[in-house]
Amino acid sequence: MNERIKELADKVATLMPGVYNIEYESGKSGVEFTEDALEKFAELIVRECILELGISKKCDPYTGELFVCEHNAVLDEQIDMLKEIFGVEE
């Protein structure tokens, strides 16, 4: 599993009850989420994606001011789409 995803799963485990470590008959272990914890985990992943899109915006290297350009407009549309599809609010 990706290290960042593990970090997000650990964050959910500390934020709310309902995350359980389980051992499978095959000897492997895993994490089982309640519905609320799974929803929070998914929300954290979507927020992480939104954050990465925001970081990708182009700006003036000296002032940090965002450029008004097609690249940034497309990223804003993608961010808005993710928020709407997954119901993530600020």
Secondary structure, DSSP 4 states (H G I P E B T S, - for coil): --HHHHHHHHHHHHHSS-EEEEE-TTS-EEEEE-HHHHHHHHHHHHHHHHHHHHHT--B-TTT-PBP-SHHHHHHHHHHHHHHHHHT---
